[in-house]
Amino acid sequence: MPACTHRPSPAGTDLMVIGLYRGRTLSNVWVGNPDQTTNILPFRMAPGPPIHLVISGFEQTVYRFSGATARIRRLTIIGHMPSAVAGLPRARVEFAAACLTYNLFADGSRGAEAVSRLFGRAPVSIVYEHSLIGIRVDQQFQPDPFPPRPPRTGDPETGELNQFTPTGVADVDPRLLISAARTGRYITLPQEAGVRQLVRSGALVPSTRQDSEAWEAAARALGAREPVGPYGYSYGFYRATRPIGIPAGLCGSHLIRIYVRSETWISGDACHSTFYHDDGTLSDASTRARARTRGEAVDLPRDE
């Protein structure tokens, strides 16, 4: 881990610290890498005393602030992956080395001790959350309750999106973000939102489990050892009608299987998803290198 060398908290402020793994709302904007999922996490600031807010996060995240934002005299982002901020002046935001892991704060006393050494004072509030859809900040942190998952009705892509991400996709203008990394709009949205986008555009046509088994049989006949792939089955079987950009984050339970004419039809990071080709071969994260990234890059403005 990098060495921790941060400035002391500003005088006259309360130090508040939160460690978290990720937000639970998908972003229409990527930060740092368009081949990975970026989430949005809203912070609603209630009136109160001035604070120095420290966020130690893991995944690519846009932290969006609203309400009594003048309370925040300094925001310190300790990010393990690139992140961005919306709703605050640039002069009050700093991006620091990831020298404190987000899950350190699951142990309140140990986390408080580390923070006190780093910033020169004890925090008035310190919490750890694995995932959040939003949070209210007054004298303490008040996480928003998760909404009930909608029923799996309609098309499979929307049903899966509702199960994984009931709050859907949030829109943000990348030109208004503060970040130490590049940022831009996704051309193909992440995860199930991107799969649905490709299906609705006609780029992907839903197929069946039987189709997938036929593709696997062809791959096995050519010597593929694991034509099913190491992660088993998930909900999605599709046939591509044209070259596509793979939605970011098709990993684990988000994986899908696609029949494509050739590997040249795919760009992006397949992660755990599997692609079958006309010649009977297959490609997945273990058999193909990561292809070129996609996304419309946007240079951030230099001034506030």
Secondary structure, DSSP 8 states (H G I E B T S, - for coil): ----------TT-EEEEEEEEEESEEESEEES-TTS--EEEEEEE-S-S-EEEEEEE-S-EEEEEEESGGGEEEEEEEESS-EEEESS-GGGEEEE---S-GGGGGSHHHHHHHHHHHHSS--SEEEEEEEES-EEESSSEEE----------SSHHHHHHHHH-TT-EE---GGG-EESS-EEE-SS-SHHHHHHHHHHHTSEEE--HHHHHHHHHHHHHTT-S-TT-TT---SEEEEESS-EE--TT--GGG-EEEE-S-GGGEES--TT-EEE-TTS-EE-TTTS-------EEE---S--
